[in-house]
Each structure stands twice: as structure tokens, then as C-alpha cells.
Amino acid sequence: MKIAFYKGEGNFFNKLIRWWTDSQITHVELIIDDVWYSSSHRDGGVRGKVITPNPDNWDIYYINVKDEYYAKEVISNAMGCGYDWTGIIGSQILPFSLHWPGHYFCSEIVAEALMIDKANRYAPHELFERLVDRNQLSPLNEGFFMSKDNE
């Protein structure tokens, strides 16, 4: 299983996240069998899609997970759920740990799939820092993009 953190310029929403969090990381995707899973306000919530990433915009890692089956089940069960605007405002902008059940923002669905408690409290950069602190990431960028060029 892989995880990808977006650090590209992006749109206004990415710029706002970058400014608010003081981090280059503004989005996260879980990659399972070459499909990228996350929740996106652009796509209306939780979805999976094939992405051809620009290597300048993404940092991609192998991720050591406790239970890959559990991660796949969480994603599968959440497919089509809406975007968690309540969580963005109530957990990321305001310190109230509020979120809308059955709705997710990107780092919330990924953290939940990774069995992290209080998933709605993690912005993308905070999820990255937690995974680094727990030694769960192995860099993959060069190998990932080289293998895609050869396909």
C-alpha cells in the first residue's frame, strides 16, 4: 500500500490550506492497487480514481499499515460519502473536534483507514508528521515515477 502527499501549487483551496497550516502539504491520497483513494471537495467526497501524478507535486511513500484489509474495507464502505465541510470548519479551523458523520475530508478518511483515532483532527501535514514519527513511511518517489515511465 502507498500514500501520496500533495505539495503542488494547486488551486485557491490548496493555497488557503498552505497558508492556514504553514505547510507545503495540502492533500493526501491512499494508493491501493494503482487506484488513488481520498475525499476531495472537487469530486464531492470520497472517491477512487486513477491519477497520473506530476512528480514535482507529490511525495509518495510505501506505508507500513497494521491491517491492509481494514484499510480497504474503510475505503470501500465510505465510497460516495460526501465531503466533510463541518469537519474542515469544526476541527481544522476551529478547535472543537466537530465533524459530520458519514462525511470525510482527505486526511480524515485516510487516517480512519489507517486505524488512527480521532481521524478528523488531522490535517494532511499532521498525518504526515504522525506517520514519520512512528516510522511508518518509506520514500518511493524516484522508483514510483520511474516504474510509471516504463509502463
C-alpha positions as semicolon CSV with decimal commas, in nm:
position;residue;x (nm);y (nm);z (nm)
1;M;0,000;0,000;0,000
2;K;0,120;0,351;-0,077
3;I;0,037;0,700;0,040
4;A;0,083;1,024;-0,153
5;F;0,109;1,376;-0,012
6;Y;0,033;1,668;-0,242
7;K;0,269;1,964;-0,227
8;G;0,193;2,131;-0,561
9;E;0,067;2,484;-0,607
10;G;-0,288;2,366;-0,674
11;N;-0,592;2,587;-0,665
12;F;-0,719;2,853;-0,423
13;F;-0,823;2,586;-0,171
14;N;-0,470;2,440;-0,167
15;K;-0,323;2,788;-0,121
16;L;-0,562;2,853;0,167
17;I;-0,464;2,524;0,338
18;R;-0,095;2,600;0,284
19;W;-0,138;2,945;0,442
20;W;-0,353;2,821;0,733
21;T;-0,133;2,523;0,821
22;D;0,202;2,677;0,728
23;S;0,285;2,357;0,541
24;Q;0,353;2,266;0,179
25;I;0,137;1,953;0,219
26;T;-0,226;2,028;0,133
27;H;-0,380;1,692;0,035
28;V;-0,331;1,317;0,089
29;E;-0,429;1,007;-0,109
30;L;-0,409;0,637;-0,022
31;I;-0,296;0,427;-0,320
32;I;-0,428;0,072;-0,336
33;D;-0,366;-0,136;-0,649
34;D;-0,288;0,177;-0,857
35;V;-0,616;0,348;-0,762
36;W;-0,588;0,669;-0,560
37;Y;-0,845;0,700;-0,279
38;S;-0,929;1,009;-0,082
39;S;-1,200;1,264;-0,024
40;S;-1,198;1,574;-0,238
41;H;-1,421;1,879;-0,235
42;R;-1,376;1,891;-0,616
43;D;-1,512;1,538;-0,652
44;G;-1,786;1,582;-0,390
45;G;-1,644;1,346;-0,132
46;V;-1,487;1,002;-0,106
47;R;-1,380;0,855;-0,438
48;G;-1,122;0,642;-0,608
49;K;-0,961;0,730;-0,938
50;V;-0,654;0,667;-1,144
51;I;-0,420;0,964;-1,126
52;T;-0,116;1,032;-1,340
53;P;0,081;1,241;-1,091
54;N;0,330;1,514;-1,168
55;P;0,646;1,414;-0,974
56;D;0,707;1,778;-0,878
57;N;0,373;1,790;-0,695
58;W;0,366;1,465;-0,497
59;D;0,573;1,282;-0,236
60;I;0,489;0,912;-0,247
61;Y;0,573;0,651;0,017
62;Y;0,523;0,288;0,095
63;I;0,324;0,282;0,416
64;N;0,351;0,018;0,684
65;V;-0,008;-0,045;0,794
66;K;-0,139;-0,263;1,074
67;D;-0,421;-0,412;0,869
68;E;-0,439;-0,359;0,492
69;Y;-0,772;-0,543;0,476
70;Y;-0,920;-0,298;0,729
71;A;-0,795;0,000;0,525
72;K;-0,958;-0,139;0,211
73;E;-1,285;-0,202;0,397
74;V;-1,298;0,152;0,537
75;I;-1,241;0,299;0,193
76;S;-1,491;0,062;0,031
77;N;-1,760;0,142;0,288
78;A;-1,701;0,518;0,255
79;M;-1,712;0,535;-0,125
80;G;-1,959;0,804;-0,231
81;C;-1,979;0,966;0,114
82;G;-1,985;1,345;0,099
83;Y;-1,712;1,595;0,175
84;D;-1,685;1,692;0,544
85;W;-1,715;2,070;0,539
86;T;-1,829;2,059;0,905
87;G;-1,505;1,881;0,994
88;I;-1,294;2,131;0,800
89;I;-1,452;2,419;0,989
90;G;-1,515;2,246;1,325
91;S;-1,187;2,055;1,356
92;Q;-0,934;2,228;1,133
93;I;-1,027;2,597;1,156
94;L;-1,198;2,591;1,497
95;P;-1,066;2,370;1,782
96;F;-1,394;2,189;1,853
97;S;-1,326;1,845;1,703
98;L;-1,658;1,857;1,518
99;H;-1,727;1,657;1,206
100;W;-2,024;1,539;1,005
101;P;-2,069;1,162;1,046
102;G;-2,056;0,980;0,714
103;H;-1,861;1,266;0,551
104;Y;-1,485;1,298;0,518
105;F;-1,209;1,534;0,416
106;C;-0,889;1,388;0,268
107;S;-0,675;1,330;0,576
108;E;-0,977;1,223;0,778
109;I;-1,067;0,927;0,552
110;V;-0,702;0,826;0,514
111;A;-0,638;0,844;0,891
112;E;-0,951;0,641;0,957
113;A;-0,840;0,378;0,704
114;L;-0,506;0,363;0,889
115;M;-0,684;0,299;1,224
116;I;-0,591;0,637;1,372
117;D;-0,825;0,756;1,647
118;K;-0,993;1,095;1,613
119;A;-0,915;1,099;1,241
120;N;-1,090;1,433;1,191
121;R;-0,825;1,609;1,399
122;Y;-0,551;1,552;1,140
123;A;-0,470;1,797;0,864
124;P;-0,267;1,640;0,580
125;H;0,067;1,767;0,716
126;E;-0,018;1,645;1,069
127;L;-0,097;1,299;0,934
128;F;0,237;1,300;0,751
129;E;0,421;1,404;1,071
130;R;0,249;1,132;1,275
131;L;0,342;0,864;1,021
132;V;0,702;0,987;1,008
133;D;0,723;0,992;1,391
134;R;0,600;0,632;1,400
135;N;0,844;0,520;1,130
136;Q;0,562;0,402;0,900
137;L;0,684;0,562;0,575
138;S;0,949;0,456;0,324
139;P;1,020;0,707;0,042
140;L;0,920;0,587;-0,301
141;N;0,921;0,888;-0,537
142;E;1,206;0,801;-0,771
143;G;1,111;0,435;-0,804
144;F;0,740;0,513;-0,834
145;F;0,779;0,761;-1,116
146;M;1,047;0,558;-1,297
147;S;0,823;0,250;-1,300
148;K;0,533;0,458;-1,438
149;D;0,758;0,589;-1,719
150;N;0,840;0,231;-1,820
151;E;0,476;0,114;-1,843
